[in-house]
């Protein structure tokens, strides 16, 4: 089957249904987490956090909010990192699916510095709050270009140090690679279907650069990372 990656697809993912619940969703959240760990995806976000914290006084608590937190694996990794490096992190995960939030909360019961909130970032007044760092790991590809610009603009306003975006590079090679990963991990249907759609909803570097220009960002970097990810760091420092 020929794959067209010239433009972002408008096809929706199964997980875009915020009312989705049940065993299939739980399995999918866990499989996504496992694939991220296997391919080193979460380390891209952690690296971005380290860069934003470089040179920042760490004696005071540092607040981090994770938009589209999934099962919370990124927050648990950050909590472990903070503990090992004597950094006091206050972590908040936000997801629009209540089942996902409940599951993430159950997995994080031993982490006193992690809390969760079920909310739609577009419907909730987050601008009354502020956080040192905002994370978007595998989140912005769920939205069309206009909504991405609106989302990033909102997040800039609530972040003190900056934003770390970690999302997919749209390419034929990435698409074929995920098909192979699906076979290797014996992925369930939702993970396979949504994973391939996610890649086709991913980005080319020039698209992230266009977003940056539209938003008139003054300080940012966009770097390609294995495996077929882009790390987009927006600094407010």
Secondary structure, 3 states (H helix, E strand, C coil): CCCCCCCCCCCCCHHHCCCCCCHHHHHHHHHHHHHHHHHCHHHHHHHHHHHHHCCCCCCCCEEEEEECCCCCHHHHHHHHHHHHCCCCEEEEEEECCHHHHHHHHHHCCCCCCEEEEECCCCCCCHHHCCEEEEEEECCHHHCCHHHHHHHHHHHHHHEEEEEEEEEEECCHHHHHHHHHHHHHHCCCHHHHHHHHHHHHCCECHHHHHHHHHHCCCCCEEEEEECCCEEEEEEECC
